[in-house]
Amino acid sequence: MVEPVIIGSARLYLGDCREILPTLPKVDACITDPPYGIAYAHSGFHDGRIGNTAAANKRGCPPIHGDATPFDPAHLIAICQNVLMFGADHFYPRLPDSGRWLAWNKLGDMQPWDTFSDVEFMWHSMDKAARIFSMKWKGLACDKIGENGGLREHTTQKPLRLMHWCIEQCGEPELILDPYMGSGSTGVATVSRGLRFIGCEIEPKYFEIACRRIEDAQRQGRLIA
């Protein structure tokens, strides 16, 4: 059995979530950014920042664990009745015929200007109105206020303001699980709101980053009433 790292109100597990999930207590919500099954690679990820430098293109970025094969969300849908998953448009045939779609407008107030997607979609298991969150977050064009100067320590790291919004969409659940924690953005937003968090991450590098970020958030205390 994998022993968790306890950081304040957060319990963090290093390992495969499929093995860890059966050992966890009941949670109030699952908010996660799982592998989409699209073999994602961002050649512009370099030294924690996004850019199309020659060095970045040569070095590339670490592969996302489990992203090389089609993703089946069944093990996440079974966790609880309140599940929010990023990237679900890539595996929508395997979703229930219910719930709603949420959208993240990454352009903000800009016009389309490159070949990458202007929006990211999330599937939420609750039957409520569809909603849109707008925040500029494309390449070097980022709304960096409160986001550590735009520093990203994971290739698909989501901004904290977006994760706060996701928590609000899920109804401010008391105990939140992220089985694909990455660099810990869900956990940082959760503990900043005075809520409890359980996270799993299979990559040791990202697990260490998540532990540091969540510990920093715990040290700052509750920031959101």
C-alpha positions in Angstrom: 0.0 0.0 0.0 1.3 3.4 -1.0 1.8 5.7 2.0 0.7 9.3 1.5 2.7 12.5 2.1 0.6 14.6 4.5 0.8 18.4 4.0 -1.7 20.1 6.2 -5.2 19.3 4.8 -3.7 17.5 1.7 -2.8 13.8 1.3 -0.5 13.2 -1.7 0.3 9.8 -3.2 3.2 9.0 -5.5 2.1 6.2 -7.8 -0.5 4.9 -10.3 -3.9 6.2 -9.4 -5.6 3.1 -10.7 -3.9 1.2 -7.9 -4.4 3.9 -5.3 -8.1 4.8 -5.9 -9.6 1.6 -4.3 -7.8 2.5 -1.0 -9.1 6.0 -0.7 -12.1 7.3 1.3 -15.2 8.7 -0.3 -14.7 12.1 -1.8 -17.1 14.9 -2.6 -15.7 15.8 -6.0 -13.1 14.7 -8.6 -11.5 17.6 -10.5 -8.7 16.4 -12.8 -6.8 16.9 -16.1 -6.2 13.2 -17.2 -4.1 12.1 -20.2 -6.3 12.6 -23.2 -4.9 9.7 -25.3 -3.6 11.9 -28.0 0.2 11.5 -27.6 0.5 15.2 -26.8 3.9 16.9 -27.3 4.6 20.6 -27.0 7.9 21.3 -28.6 7.9 24.8 -27.2 8.2 23.8 -23.5 11.6 24.7 -22.2 13.0 25.4 -18.7 9.5 26.0 -17.3 8.3 28.5 -19.9 6.5 28.3 -23.2 8.2 29.5 -26.3 9.2 28.4 -29.8 13.0 28.5 -29.2 15.3 26.3 -31.2 16.6 24.7 -28.0 13.0 23.9 -26.9 12.3 22.3 -30.3 15.4 20.2 -30.0 14.9 19.1 -26.4 11.1 18.7 -26.5 9.2 17.9 -23.3 8.7 14.8 -21.2 5.9 12.6 -22.5 2.7 12.6 -20.5 2.3 9.2 -18.8 -0.5 7.2 -20.3 -1.2 9.6 -23.2 0.0 7.3 -25.9 -3.1 5.0 -25.7 -6.9 5.9 -25.8 -8.1 7.1 -22.5 -11.1 5.4 -20.8 -12.6 7.6 -18.0 -14.7 4.8 -16.4 -12.5 4.6 -13.3 -13.0 8.4 -12.8 -16.7 8.4 -13.4 -17.1 5.7 -10.8 -15.4 7.8 -8.0 -18.4 10.0 -7.1 -21.3 11.8 -8.7 -19.4 15.1 -9.0 -16.7 14.7 -11.6 -15.0 17.4 -13.7 -12.5 16.3 -16.4 -10.5 18.4 -18.8 -9.9 17.3 -22.3 -13.1 15.1 -22.4 -13.8 16.1 -26.0 -11.0 13.8 -26.9 -12.7 10.8 -25.3 -16.4 11.8 -25.4 -17.7 8.6 -26.9 -16.8 6.9 -23.6 -18.7 9.5 -21.5 -22.3 9.1 -20.2 -25.1 10.6 -22.1 -25.6 13.3 -19.4 -23.7 16.1 -17.7 -22.7 19.4 -19.2 -19.8 21.0 -21.1 -17.6 23.8 -19.7 -15.3 25.8 -21.8 -12.1 27.7 -21.2 -11.6 30.6 -23.7 -7.8 30.9 -23.8 -7.8 33.9 -26.1 -9.3 36.3 -23.6 -10.0 39.4 -25.5 -7.6 38.5 -28.4 -8.4 37.4 -31.9 -7.3 34.0 -33.2 -3.7 34.3 -34.3 -2.1 30.8 -34.4 -2.8 27.2 -35.4 -3.4 26.0 -31.8 -6.8 25.6 -30.2 -8.4 28.7 -28.8 -10.5 26.9 -26.3 -10.3 23.8 -24.0 -13.3 21.8 -23.0 -14.3 20.1 -19.7 -17.0 17.6 -19.0 -18.9 18.0 -15.7 -21.1 15.2 -14.5 -23.8 17.5 -13.2 -26.8 18.5 -15.4 -26.5 22.2 -15.2 -26.1 25.1 -17.6 -23.0 25.2 -19.8 -20.5 27.9 -18.8 -17.5 29.7 -20.2 -14.4 30.9 -18.4 -12.2 33.4 -20.2 -8.5 33.9 -19.4 -5.7 34.6 -21.8 -3.3 31.7 -21.8 -1.8 30.9 -25.2 1.9 30.6 -25.8 3.7 33.8 -24.6 0.3 35.7 -24.4 -0.7 35.0 -20.9 -2.6 36.9 -18.2 0.2 36.4 -15.6 -1.4 38.2 -12.6 -1.3 35.9 -9.7 0.3 33.1 -11.8 3.9 33.3 -10.8 4.9 35.3 -13.8 3.5 32.8 -16.2 5.9 30.1 -15.0 4.6 26.6 -15.9 6.3 23.6 -14.3 4.2 21.0 -16.3 3.6 20.9 -20.0 -0.2 21.1 -19.5 -0.3 23.1 -16.3 -3.6 25.0 -15.8 -3.7 28.5 -14.2 -4.9 28.7 -10.6 -7.7 31.1 -11.4 -9.2 28.5 -13.7 -8.9 25.8 -11.0 -10.7 28.1 -8.5 -13.5 28.5 -11.1 -13.7 24.7 -11.5 -14.1 24.3 -7.8 -16.9 26.9 -7.8 -18.6 25.0 -10.6 -18.5 21.9 -8.6 -20.2 23.6 -5.6 -17.3 24.2 -3.3 -16.9 20.5 -2.3 -15.4 19.8 1.1 -13.0 17.0 -0.1 -11.6 17.1 -3.6 -9.6 14.4 -5.4 -7.3 14.8 -8.4 -6.0 11.4 -9.5 -3.8 13.0 -12.2 -2.3 15.8 -10.1 0.6 16.9 -12.3 2.2 19.9 -10.8 -0.6 20.3 -8.2 -2.7 23.2 -9.4 -6.0 21.6 -8.3 -4.4 21.0 -4.9 -3.1 24.6 -4.6 -6.5 26.1 -5.4 -8.2 23.6 -3.0 -6.1 24.3 0.1 -6.2 28.0 -0.7 -9.9 27.8 -0.2 -9.6 26.0 3.1 -10.8 22.7 1.6 -9.3 19.2 1.9 -7.4 17.6 -1.0 -6.2 14.2 -2.1 -3.9 14.0 -5.0 -2.1 11.2 -7.0 0.8 11.6 -9.4 2.8 8.9 -11.1 5.8 11.0 -12.2 8.2 11.6 -9.3 9.4 14.9 -10.8 5.9 16.4 -10.9 5.1 14.9 -7.6 7.9 16.8 -5.9 6.8 20.0 -7.6 3.2 19.4 -6.5 4.3 18.8 -2.9 6.3 22.1 -2.9 3.5 24.2 -4.4 0.9 22.8 -2.1 3.1 23.2 1.0 3.7 26.8 -0.1 -0.1 27.3 -0.4 -0.7 25.7 3.1 1.9 28.1 4.5 0.1 31.1 3.1 -3.2 29.9 4.7 -6.7 30.4 3.4 -6.8 33.1 0.7 -10.4 32.6 -0.5 -13.3 33.1 1.8 
